[in-house]
Amino acid sequence: MNFELITDKYASVVRLPGKMVMAQTPTYRAAILDYINQGHTRLVIDMSNLEYIDSSGLSVLISARKQAMSYQGNIVLLNPKSSVRALIELTRLHHIMDIYESEEHALESLSSVEEIAS
């Protein structure tokens, strides 16, 4: 997992690996929550490399969203593959996390949250 801070857009891009399954989720959850607790509360979760995610992986996203929102932040999803997107829609997570196909649009959506909060 790779964290990339995009400071001019008030957001960070988190690039997920090829799989998010139960064996790795404690590590991913701790890393993302720690990152949020350091003040990076607006995250774009880049799913373009993610081939497979199970329910424990989805729970990491839910935990991260809850933590970010507790700091008035937000999380959006970027470019999930069709199989991953189908699971997101099946579990209705797309109702609580916006999905973008463009990194630029995802970052803009989070920077507009900053402008509204100001």
C-alpha positions, 0 to 999 in steps of 0.5 A: 500500500502506498500513501501519496500526499496531494497537498495542493488539493487538501487530500491524500491518495492511497493506492491499494495493492492487488488483494485485500483479504483477511490475512492483510486487513489488520495491517492495512486497517492500522496503517490507514487509521494511523494515517488518518489520525495524523491529520490526513482526513480526506482520502482518495482510495485508488482501487485501480490495482485491486483485483480482489477484496473480501468482506474484511477488506471492505470493513477496512474501508468502512472503518477508515470512512468512519474515522475520517468523518469523525475529523470532518473528513471524507473518503472517496473511491477511485477506479475500481475494476468491474468485479470490485465495483460489483461487490461495492454495489452489492453491499451498497457501499456506493451509497456512502462512498462516492466512486470516481473514474478520474483522480482529478475529479476525486481530488476536486470533490474532496477539495470542495469539502475543504472550501465548504468547511472554511 
